[in-house]
Each structure stands twice: as structure tokens, then as C-alpha cells.
Amino acid sequence: MGDGQEEKNTQQVANGQEEIIAVRKNEDGDIIAFKTESGRVLDYMTALDEAKAGKLAHVDVFHKYGRDIIRSEPDGVKENNLSNMDTF
């Protein structure tokens, strides 16, 4: 990790935000749950509520398909997109 990343992680802890480190997908490939860096497992609706409250780092909530959905903050890095994360 470079100095910038370490500073970013320290800032997240100070803000009380948790980072998503893995996702669970259903048989259709849709994300149905999230695992945070502290080991918590959040179902989609709980994660949506926490994202709206600003408790999860690097995600946005937006309205699409007639409902609210969680997506990674667009930063141009494919590896940290929710759909590309490790699964659990």
C-alpha cells in the first residue's frame, strides 16, 4: 500500500465508515450480500440502509430499475468494483 492508500484508510476509520471487501451473488450473478472489513455480513437491504446513512466507504446509492441500488464509486479502477470483488 502506498502512503495515499494508508491515509485514505485512516480517514475512513475516523469517519466511522467500513469498507466492503467481498460480495455474495445468487445463481443469476446478482449481488445479494456484502462482507465488510470487520467481518460483518450484510444482506442487500441492510447494506443499502447503511450506504444511505454514509456508513459504508466507496459506494453510492442511486435509483435505477425502479428501485435504489448500491454501486461502487466510479474511480476508473475495475478491481474495486463490487461486481469484481472476491466472493464469500
Rosetta blueprint (number, residue, H / E / L):
1 M L
2 G L
3 D H
4 G H
5 Q H
6 E H
7 E H
8 K H
9 N H
10 T H
11 Q H
12 Q H
13 V H
14 A H
15 N H
16 G L
17 Q L
18 E E
19 E E
20 I E
21 I E
22 A E
23 V E
24 R E
25 K E
26 N L
27 E L
28 D L
29 G L
30 D L
31 I E
32 I E
33 A E
34 F E
35 K E
36 T E
37 E L
38 S L
39 G L
40 R L
41 V E
42 L E
43 D E
44 Y H
45 M H
46 T H
47 A H
48 L H
49 D H
50 E H
51 A H
52 K H
53 A L
54 G L
55 K L
56 L E
57 A E
58 H L
59 V E
60 D E
61 V E
62 F E
63 H E
64 K E
65 Y L
66 G L
67 R E
68 D E
69 I E
70 I E
71 R E
72 S E
73 E L
74 P L
75 D L
76 G L
77 V L
78 K H
79 E H
80 N H
81 N L
82 L H
83 S H
84 N H
85 M L
86 D E
87 T E
88 F L
